[in-house]
């Protein structure tokens, strides 16, 4: 009887040791406590993001080169992954069953994108490599407490059926200035969608994301010039004056009315898949005040008027390229001016952003000033 108990204990110990050896194959390569050879089918990532001509504050690029750009290597990105087995994406119902908002970070010492715990390429029941569809976005956010969570505020749940999504809202306060102003707090948003990926034949091959911009950008450069009719009026005033007549731009106010928030479904290909959210205030104001105090036109005779356009850069604002309901996105521009004859006043115009709301594009504002009653 005692011998049987001893043999049973020995058998359990042997089985437990075998289990440890089998489990060793699931330990990350960085764990030196296991001498067994590690599997070589871990999912790896790389990034090939095209450059951008946008220079709005906090624009994301790979390296962050420039005066206002942020580095994707500093912010990292998030990944959702759906394993659809033997069937491709088009024939499947997706869930985030392989990865859910997995943070991927740049490891400078290894010059590679890393994450933990490592996930391996799955196989189907018959041992064939199954299909995996990846959904990615940047910058990475945990949705609750990091620096980007004021804009990237929510995600689909890990067990939720359908393509993963995130909720994005415009961050910062209504005014541009200050540490909490929209300029300092606005967050660029990138995305990519890779469907029907299978385990590569090369152990060094990685899934490469080519991120696209999900937001539109407007007003990075603002230029103000004078209309021909305004020049003619200034020349007429000069004809009856003993001195030159100048027009000075004192102040420039831009009041943006923008879609406050929307849902980005991470299955966009060429264009981002934005969906409206019908809760709270659909529109939000973002304001910018500039004080040029610049002479933009000088009439020296009845036939001569010299223009010096006012131009300023690095003023771009990100916005969601989606109108919600009957509310159209626009910017109301108010120009305060002084004429050397003693006249002061202001004029206002409204510029629609609907026609220029294209994700990934930066649209400058070129304003032509007219003063009908001058």
C-alpha positions as CSV (number, residue, x, y, z in Angstrom):
1,X,0.0,0.0,0.0
2,X,2.8,2.4,0.9
3,X,4.6,1.6,-2.3
4,X,1.5,2.5,-4.4
5,X,1.3,5.9,-2.7
6,X,4.9,6.5,-3.4
7,X,4.5,5.5,-7.1
8,X,1.4,7.8,-7.4
9,X,3.3,10.8,-5.9
10,X,6.2,10.1,-8.3
11,X,3.8,9.9,-11.2
12,X,2.2,13.3,-10.3
13,X,5.6,14.9,-9.9
14,X,6.6,13.6,-13.3
15,X,3.4,14.9,-14.9
16,X,3.9,18.3,-13.2
17,X,7.5,18.5,-14.5
18,X,6.3,17.7,-18.0
19,X,3.7,20.4,-17.8
20,X,6.4,22.9,-16.8
21,X,8.5,21.9,-19.8
22,X,5.5,22.2,-22.2
23,X,4.6,25.6,-20.7
24,X,8.1,26.8,-21.3
25,X,7.3,27.2,-25.0
26,X,4.9,30.0,-24.1
27,X,7.4,32.2,-22.2
28,X,8.7,35.3,-23.9
29,X,12.2,35.1,-25.4
30,X,13.4,37.7,-22.8
31,X,12.8,35.3,-20.0
32,X,16.1,33.5,-19.4
33,X,14.7,31.1,-16.8
34,X,13.7,28.6,-19.6
35,X,16.4,26.9,-21.6
36,X,13.9,25.3,-24.1
37,X,14.0,26.8,-27.6
38,X,11.2,29.4,-28.0
39,X,8.6,29.3,-30.7
40,X,9.3,31.4,-33.7
41,X,5.8,32.4,-34.8
42,X,5.2,35.4,-32.5
43,X,3.2,38.2,-34.1
44,X,5.5,41.2,-34.7
45,X,4.7,44.8,-35.9
46,X,6.5,47.5,-37.9
47,X,5.4,50.9,-39.1
48,X,5.7,52.6,-42.5
49,X,3.8,55.8,-42.2
50,X,3.9,58.3,-45.1
51,X,5.0,61.8,-44.4
52,X,2.5,64.6,-44.0
53,X,2.6,68.3,-45.1
54,X,0.4,69.3,-42.1
55,X,2.2,71.2,-39.4
56,X,-0.6,71.8,-36.9
57,X,0.5,71.5,-33.3
58,X,0.7,67.9,-32.2
59,X,0.7,66.3,-35.7
60,X,1.9,62.7,-35.4
61,X,4.9,61.6,-37.5
62,X,7.2,58.6,-37.1
63,X,10.1,60.6,-35.9
64,X,8.4,63.8,-34.7
65,X,10.8,66.0,-36.7
66,X,9.8,69.6,-36.9
67,X,8.8,72.3,-34.5
68,X,5.2,71.2,-33.6
69,X,5.1,67.5,-34.4
70,X,4.8,64.6,-32.0
71,X,6.7,61.3,-32.4
72,X,4.8,58.1,-32.9
73,X,7.7,56.4,-31.4
74,X,7.0,58.4,-28.2
75,X,3.3,57.8,-28.1
76,X,3.0,54.3,-29.3
77,X,-0.1,52.8,-30.9
78,X,-2.9,50.4,-30.0
79,X,-3.9,47.2,-31.7
80,X,-7.1,45.1,-31.9
81,X,-7.0,41.7,-33.5
82,X,-9.7,39.3,-34.6
83,X,-8.9,35.6,-35.4
84,X,-11.6,34.4,-37.9
85,X,-10.3,30.9,-38.3
86,X,-10.5,29.3,-41.7
87,X,-12.7,32.0,-43.1
88,X,-11.7,35.4,-44.4
89,X,-12.9,38.7,-43.0
90,X,-15.7,39.1,-45.5
91,X,-17.3,35.8,-44.3
92,X,-16.8,36.3,-40.6
93,X,-18.3,38.1,-37.6
94,X,-15.4,39.8,-35.9
95,X,-14.5,40.2,-32.2
96,X,-11.4,41.3,-30.5
97,X,-10.6,37.7,-29.5
98,X,-6.9,37.8,-30.1
99,X,-5.9,41.4,-29.0
100,X,-7.8,44.1,-27.4
101,X,-6.2,47.6,-27.3
102,X,-2.8,46.1,-27.0
103,X,-0.2,48.8,-26.4
104,X,2.7,48.6,-28.8
105,X,5.8,50.7,-27.9
106,X,9.0,51.6,-29.6
107,X,12.1,50.0,-28.0
108,X,15.0,52.2,-28.9
109,X,17.7,49.8,-27.7
110,X,16.3,47.1,-30.0
111,X,15.2,49.5,-32.7
112,X,11.8,47.7,-32.9
113,X,8.2,47.8,-31.9
114,X,7.5,45.6,-28.9
115,X,4.5,44.6,-26.7
116,X,3.9,42.3,-23.9
117,X,2.7,39.6,-23.3
118,X,3.6,38.2,-26.7
119,X,0.8,36.8,-28.9
120,X,1.5,34.0,-31.4
121,X,-0.1,33.3,-34.8
122,X,-3.0,31.0,-34.3
123,X,-3.8,27.8,-36.2
124,X,-7.1,26.3,-37.1
125,X,-8.2,23.0,-35.7
126,X,-6.6,21.2,-38.6
127,X,-3.3,22.9,-38.0
128,X,-3.5,25.4,-40.9
129,X,-2.6,29.0,-40.2
130,X,-5.9,30.9,-39.5
131,X,-6.9,34.4,-40.7
132,X,-6.2,37.4,-38.5
133,X,-7.5,40.9,-39.1
134,X,-5.7,43.7,-37.4
135,X,-7.2,47.1,-36.4
136,X,-4.7,49.8,-35.3
137,X,-4.8,53.4,-34.1
138,X,-2.4,56.0,-32.7
139,X,-1.6,57.6,-30.3
140,X,-2.2,54.8,-27.8
141,X,-4.6,55.6,-25.1
142,X,-5.9,53.6,-22.1
143,X,-9.1,55.7,-22.3
144,X,-9.1,56.8,-18.7
145,X,-6.0,58.3,-17.3
146,X,-3.2,59.0,-19.8
147,X,-2.5,62.2,-21.6
148,X,-4.5,61.3,-24.7
149,X,-7.6,60.0,-22.8
150,X,-9.2,63.5,-22.9
151,X,-9.7,63.0,-26.7
152,X,-9.7,59.2,-27.1
153,X,-12.3,58.5,-24.4
154,X,-13.9,55.1,-25.1
155,X,-13.5,51.8,-26.9
156,X,-15.6,48.8,-27.9
157,X,-15.5,46.0,-25.3
158,X,-13.3,43.0,-25.7
159,X,-16.3,40.7,-26.1
160,X,-18.3,43.0,-28.2
161,X,-19.4,41.6,-31.6
162,X,-18.3,43.6,-34.7
163,X,-15.3,45.6,-35.7
164,X,-13.6,47.5,-32.9
165,X,-14.2,51.2,-32.6
166,X,-13.1,54.2,-30.5
167,X,-14.8,57.4,-29.5
168,X,-12.9,60.6,-30.2
169,X,-13.8,64.1,-29.0
170,X,-12.1,67.5,-29.4
171,X,-9.9,68.2,-26.5
172,X,-8.9,71.3,-24.6
173,X,-10.9,74.4,-23.8
174,X,-12.6,76.7,-26.3
175,X,-9.8,79.2,-26.4
176,X,-6.5,78.6,-28.0
177,X,-4.2,80.0,-25.3
178,X,-2.9,78.4,-22.1
179,X,-1.9,75.0,-21.0
180,X,-5.4,73.7,-21.3
181,X,-6.2,75.5,-24.6
182,X,-7.2,73.6,-27.6
183,X,-3.8,74.2,-29.3
184,X,-1.9,72.5,-26.5
185,X,-4.5,69.7,-26.0
186,X,-5.5,68.8,-29.5
187,X,-4.7,65.2,-30.4
188,X,-4.0,63.9,-33.9
189,X,-5.5,60.5,-34.7
190,X,-4.1,57.8,-37.0
191,X,-5.6,54.5,-38.0
192,X,-4.9,51.4,-40.2
193,X,-6.7,48.2,-41.1
194,X,-5.0,45.0,-42.2
195,X,-7.4,42.2,-43.0
196,X,-6.9,38.5,-43.7
197,X,-3.3,38.3,-42.5
198,X,-1.7,34.8,-42.1
199,X,1.4,33.5,-40.4
200,X,4.4,34.6,-42.6
201,X,6.8,32.0,-43.8
202,X,9.7,34.0,-42.7
203,X,10.4,34.2,-39.0
204,X,11.5,37.8,-39.3
205,X,8.5,39.1,-41.2
206,X,6.2,41.5,-39.5
207,X,2.7,43.0,-40.0
208,X,3.4,46.5,-41.2
209,X,1.0,49.3,-40.5
210,X,0.7,52.2,-42.9
211,X,-1.1,54.7,-40.8
212,X,-3.4,57.3,-42.2
213,X,-4.8,60.5,-40.7
214,X,-8.4,60.2,-39.5
215,X,-8.9,63.9,-38.9
216,X,-9.0,66.9,-41.2
217,X,-7.0,70.1,-40.5
218,X,-7.7,73.7,-41.4
219,X,-6.1,77.1,-40.9
220,X,-2.5,76.1,-40.3
221,X,-1.7,79.1,-42.4
222,X,-4.0,82.1,-42.5
223,X,-3.5,84.8,-45.1
224,X,-5.5,88.0,-45.4
225,X,-5.4,90.2,-48.5
226,X,-7.5,93.1,-49.8
227,X,-10.1,92.8,-52.6
228,X,-9.8,94.9,-55.7
229,X,-12.9,96.9,-54.7
230,X,-11.4,97.8,-51.4
231,X,-8.1,98.9,-53.1
232,X,-10.2,101.1,-55.4
233,X,-11.9,102.7,-52.5
234,X,-8.6,103.4,-50.7
235,X,-7.2,105.0,-53.9
236,X,-10.3,107.2,-54.1
237,X,-9.9,108.3,-50.5
238,X,-6.2,109.1,-51.2
239,X,-7.2,111.3,-54.2
240,X,-9.1,113.6,-51.8
241,X,-6.4,113.5,-49.1
242,X,-3.1,115.3,-48.8
243,X,-1.4,112.2,-47.4
244,X,-1.2,108.4,-48.1
245,X,-4.2,106.4,-46.9
246,X,-3.4,103.2,-45.0
247,X,-5.5,100.2,-43.9
248,X,-4.4,98.5,-40.7
249,X,-5.6,95.1,-39.5
250,X,-5.9,95.4,-35.7
251,X,-7.4,92.1,-34.7
252,X,-8.5,88.9,-36.2
253,X,-11.0,86.5,-34.5
254,X,-11.8,83.0,-35.7
255,X,-14.7,81.2,-34.1
256,X,-14.8,77.5,-35.3
257,X,-18.0,75.5,-34.9
258,X,-17.0,71.9,-35.1
259,X,-18.5,68.4,-34.5
260,X,-17.7,67.7,-30.9
261,X,-17.3,64.0,-31.0
262,X,-17.8,60.9,-33.2
263,X,-17.1,57.2,-33.3
264,X,-14.3,55.9,-35.5
265,X,-14.8,52.3,-36.6
266,X,-11.3,50.9,-37.2
267,X,-12.2,49.2,-40.5
268,X,-11.5,52.1,-42.8
269,X,-9.4,51.5,-45.9
270,X,-8.9,54.6,-48.0
271,X,-11.0,56.9,-45.9
272,X,-11.7,56.6,-42.1
273,X,-15.1,55.2,-41.1
274,X,-16.6,57.9,-38.9
275,X,-20.0,57.4,-37.4
276,X,-22.1,60.1,-35.7
277,X,-23.0,60.0,-32.0
278,X,-26.3,61.5,-31.0
279,X,-25.8,62.5,-27.4
280,X,-24.9,65.8,-25.7
281,X,-24.0,68.9,-27.7
282,X,-23.4,68.0,-31.3
283,X,-21.2,71.1,-31.9
284,X,-18.4,72.7,-30.0
285,X,-16.7,76.1,-30.3
286,X,-13.0,76.6,-30.7
287,X,-11.7,80.2,-30.9
288,X,-8.5,81.8,-32.1
289,X,-7.5,85.5,-31.6
290,X,-4.7,87.1,-33.5
291,X,-3.5,90.7,-33.1
292,X,-1.6,91.6,-36.3
293,X,-1.5,95.4,-35.9
294,X,-0.2,95.4,-39.5
295,X,-0.7,97.8,-42.4
296,X,-2.0,95.6,-45.3
297,X,-2.7,98.3,-47.8
298,X,-1.3,101.7,-48.6
299,X,-2.8,104.0,-51.2
300,X,-0.3,106.6,-52.4
301,X,-2.4,108.2,-55.2
302,X,-5.6,107.8,-57.1
303,X,-4.0,105.1,-59.2
304,X,-1.6,103.3,-56.9
305,X,-2.2,101.0,-53.9
306,X,0.5,98.7,-52.4
307,X,-0.5,95.5,-50.6
308,X,1.3,93.7,-47.8
309,X,-0.7,90.6,-47.1
310,X,-1.0,89.5,-43.5
311,X,0.1,85.9,-43.1
312,X,0.6,83.7,-40.1
313,X,1.4,80.0,-39.7
314,X,1.2,77.2,-37.1
315,X,-2.4,77.9,-36.3
316,X,-4.0,74.7,-37.6
317,X,-6.8,73.0,-35.8
318,X,-7.8,69.3,-36.2
319,X,-11.5,68.5,-36.7
320,X,-13.6,65.4,-37.4
321,X,-14.5,65.3,-41.1
322,X,-18.2,64.5,-40.4
323,X,-21.3,66.7,-40.1
324,X,-23.9,65.5,-37.6
325,X,-27.5,66.1,-38.5
326,X,-28.3,69.5,-39.9
327,X,-25.3,71.1,-38.2
328,X,-22.6,72.1,-40.7
329,X,-19.0,72.8,-39.6
330,X,-17.8,76.3,-40.2
331,X,-15.6,79.1,-39.1
332,X,-16.8,82.7,-38.5
333,X,-14.0,85.2,-39.2
334,X,-14.2,88.8,-37.8
335,X,-11.6,91.4,-38.9
336,X,-11.2,94.6,-36.9
337,X,-9.5,97.4,-38.9
338,X,-8.4,101.1,-38.8
339,X,-8.2,103.4,-41.7
340,X,-5.7,106.3,-41.4
341,X,-8.5,108.8,-42.2
342,X,-9.9,107.9,-38.7
343,X,-12.4,105.2,-39.6
344,X,-12.5,102.1,-37.5
345,X,-14.8,99.1,-37.7
346,X,-15.1,95.4,-38.3
347,X,-16.4,93.0,-40.9
348,X,-17.5,89.4,-40.6
349,X,-17.6,86.4,-43.0
350,X,-18.5,82.7,-42.6
351,X,-16.4,80.0,-44.3
352,X,-18.0,76.5,-44.6
353,X,-15.7,73.6,-43.7
354,X,-18.0,71.0,-45.2
355,X,-16.5,71.2,-48.7
356,X,-12.9,71.0,-47.4
357,X,-13.5,68.3,-44.7
358,X,-11.2,65.6,-46.1
359,X,-9.3,63.3,-43.7
360,X,-5.6,63.6,-44.0
361,X,-5.7,67.0,-45.8
362,X,-4.6,70.3,-44.4
363,X,-6.5,73.3,-45.8
364,X,-5.1,76.8,-45.4
365,X,-7.4,79.8,-45.0
366,X,-7.0,82.6,-47.6
367,X,-9.3,85.5,-46.8
368,X,-10.1,88.4,-49.1
369,X,-11.1,91.5,-47.2
370,X,-13.9,93.7,-48.5
371,X,-15.4,96.7,-46.7
372,X,-18.6,97.5,-48.6
373,X,-19.4,100.8,-46.8
374,X,-15.8,102.3,-46.6
